[in-house]
Amino acid sequence: MTTMSYNLLFIYVFPLLFVSVVYALYRRQREQKNLALQKDEFDAGLIEPPSLHPRIDPAKCLGCGACVTACPEQTVLGLIDGKAQLIAPTRCIGHGACKTACPFDAISLVFGTEKRGMDIPFVQPNFETNVPGIFIAGELGGMGLIRNAVEQGRQAMDAISGKLRQALKAEGIYDVVIIGAGPAGFSASLAAIAHKLNYLTLEQESFGGMVAHYPRGKVVMTQPAELPLIGKMDFREISKEGLLEFWQKARARAGVRISFNEQVERIFKEDDHWVIKTFKGEYKARAVLLAIGRRGTPRKLGVPGEEKSKVVYRLIDPQQYRSMQVLVVGGGDSALEAAASLVDVEKTTVTLSYRGDAFGRARQKNREKVQAASRDGRLKSILRSNVKEIRDREVVLEQEGRELIVPNDAVIVCAGGILPAVFLKETGVEVETKYGTA
């Protein structure tokens, strides 16, 4: 071998070999960590994604890792044996960035799994349901993230505006009635103004939807989103109060009109328009956008004593429970957030009851807070338990066949909500149960 050949080996070949070996070792080390995390999560029963999540086709995945890098939650996806896999399914909150980042179209976004179905109203790509003129955007359609709800509200109104241009306006009939003033409904209202539509927005409670009912001081995780007329809403982390203040200023700036404390009773077709009947009156519209939440009707426990005034279904201000013995029921994010907030209140005793083996539906950040509070003795978690009876000064829990008596002054039930199926059925909107379908 000539001197030049040796020089080429040292200058080009050996460095490339060294880099390749180092990269292979690094990748193998990362895969071992991913395997360990996946095993820990699955052994703990943390298997079922809570909402929209990726399904990866191993035949198309070439292991580039673009989806892993794109995921804002960081530890949801990982490479194992050269393929992307869900390593911490319960940490996925449906950003969908992984699908966008995949260059090989190996990822589809689905609702539900083979074991756990998820009820979703039938919605077409333009947000119209199976009933012409009835549209759905936001949480009701399964998209719980604030960013997703804001984007869908705007996009749905764009679709509605395009459809309404094909028909003549009528005197005394709104172009569109928007039901709900949460993230999707507010965004849709702004878009309606931008499209110069004659609109009406109805809200049964307060501005902001479920955000308004978050615990005081809660940090809201969001992603950049475009608000019509206002521009980019570019927050990564912001308090509930900060986000609502921003929305209130945007509402005043754009002149959004909202009729509060007006609950919709029913919607029905009359001639070529819709009639929206509330407890205050009736409105007519050419189109209706349902931007209501899935949790408008809290899921109840159905046990004796649940009618007592000390039982509530959301935590607003932890300080009102100072020096009290509180039971929080549930295993999702709202339950864990409530428990974590209450343990910081002076002289408050907090017990967390959940029927499952692990808090698999909650985000990692909330699970870590609860675990830390349990280790410190500030919180008592009782897994595999169900509320059997609520009494004036105590609660009876049932755990694996035995009764537990827990002293109690207040009960906060965070068991999610019931999809307004009856309301949708009366309107004619079909509801599908998704078992890992797009």
Sequence and secondary structure as in RCSB ss.txt:
>XXXX:A:sequence
MTTMSYNLLFIYVFPLLFVSVVYALYRRQREQKNLALQKDEFDAGLIEPPSLHPRIDPAKCLGCGACVTACPEQT
VLGLIDGKAQLIAPTRCIGHGACKTACPFDAISLVFGTEKRGMDIPFVQPNFETNVPGIFIAGELGGMGLIRNAV
EQGRQAMDAISGKLRQALKAEGIYDVVIIGAGPAGFSASLAAIAHKLNYLTLEQESFGGMVAHYPRGKVVMTQPA
ELPLIGKMDFREISKEGLLEFWQKARARAGVRISFNEQVERIFKEDDHWVIKTFKGEYKARAVLLAIGRRGTPRK
LGVPGEEKSKVVYRLIDPQQYRSMQVLVVGGGDSALEAAASLVDVEKTTVTLSYRGDAFGRARQKNREKVQAASR
DGRLKSILRSNVKEIRDREVVLEQEGRELIVPNDAVIVCAGGILPAVFLKETGVEVETKYGTA
>XXXX:A:secstr
  HHHHHHIIIIIHHHHHHHHHHHHHHHHHHHHHHHHHHHHHHTT  S SSSEEEE TTT     HHHHH TTSS
SEEEETTEEEESSGGG     HHHHH TT  EEEEBS SSS EEEE   TTSB SSTTEEE SGGGT  SHHHHH
HHHHHHHHHHHHHHTTS   TT EEEEEE  SHHHHHHHHHHHHTT  EEEE SS TTGGGGGS TT EEE   E
EETTTEEE  SEEEHHHHHHHHHHHHHHHT  EE S  EEEEEEETTEEEEEESS EEEEEEEEE   TTSEE  
   TTTTSTTEES  S GGGGTT EEEEE SSHHHHHHHHHHTTSTT EEEEE SSSS TTS HHHHHHHHHHHH
TTSEEEE SEEEEEE SSEEEEEETTEEEEEE SEEEE   EE  HHHHHHHT  EEEESSB 
